[in-house]
Amino acid sequence: MNFEGKLAAFQGIKTPFFYYDMELLQATIDEVKACIKDTNFHVHYAMKANVNEPLLKQIKKNGFGADCVSGNEIKRALSVGFLPEDIVFAGVGKSDEEIAYALDQDIFAFNCESLQEIEVINEFAKERKQIAKVALRLNPNVDPETHQYITTGLSENKFGISLDDLDAIFDQFPKWKHIRIEGIHFHIGSQVTKLEKYIELCERVNDLVLHFDDKGIKLTYINLGGGLGIDYENPEKNPIAPFKEYFGNVKKHLKVSPEMSIHFELGRSIVGQCGSLITKVLYTKDGASTNFLIVDGGMTELIRPALYQAHHKIISFAETNLEKKYDVVGPICETSDFFGKGITMNYSNRGDLIAILSAGAYAQVMASNYNLRDRAESVYSDQLT
Ligand code: LLP
């Protein structure tokens, strides 16, 4: 996130707003493209992280597919130009309407999360005289060691088909005439920073592919999901996620036939660092033990600190050499409405602008209008004069 030359323009924009550094987005995409060049790897951008059209268009233009988790995300993906054959549809609770819609669009794959879901898709495909292309989302029971609310690949999580239920699926398989199981899908969690977790996942996948082979099911692809973490502590130093190591681990440890394609669903690592929430200091309040900076953005724009105890780096654009320790809090009537506590930053006053960094993923998409607040605008670096 590079704010150089943008501050003057920021002064005229209604706060809070989201600012997207489109050059950083492109640099991030370029790094991914360099890592997957000359491989059979395919990246589907996980739209749940951010669905703003300029970002989607840029991602699409660079040749990535889309990973959607609702009928409306599929609609949005198609509307910005993603092709149906580049769209995967995941989600533990797909509605009948969403399944019918996705079948009508003839998307690349449904990532199925339960036996019952496969049966329903089979029925809907039968009515349409179609064969639905399916990947089984398996729960590999690998601990990603991330926050418990964004852990998905443990057997206690609601996601995926338990490995214990696989044999029941193999038994039922011949009965499903309108389903073609082409792949297996995994997603162990999000904001995963211990990259060795993906080695563990690859080893689990290697065994499972052999198991499918034994059962006579010829898989054509593996989908390893997303989850690669970003550096929330030092985003300026590490604006791009460690893609080299991440893809390198998969190249080295996934031992499947070279004819199989390998798919990824990266969300946060693509868009997380290019977005910032820009907010203005409304009031300062110095207490006995705490100095508050009360800003006009809040948990309605960025709920991650309140929901996942997430850390986001905060900087003040106030021009001064003085520093002070602050709790940076929002205006919402909730004690959990804060962005950071005990943060040392530039001495700031009413009217100064503050940036909450690394807010490109899971911020604007999770916004609400609690307290009947207005929605924050989006500002893109390439549209600022
Ligand atoms: N694929 C599946 C099946 C997923 O469930 C997710 C994220 C992704 C891909 C993309 O994961 P990523 O590369 O972005 O980590 N709101 C939370 C994150 C929720 C992630 C949900 N699933 C947060 O703010 O941390």
Residues whose N, C-alpha, C, O or C-beta is under 5 A from the ligand:
A	BS01	LLP	A46 A49 A90 I150 H187 G189 S190 Q191 G225 G226 G227 L228 E265 L266 G267 R268 S269 R304 Y362
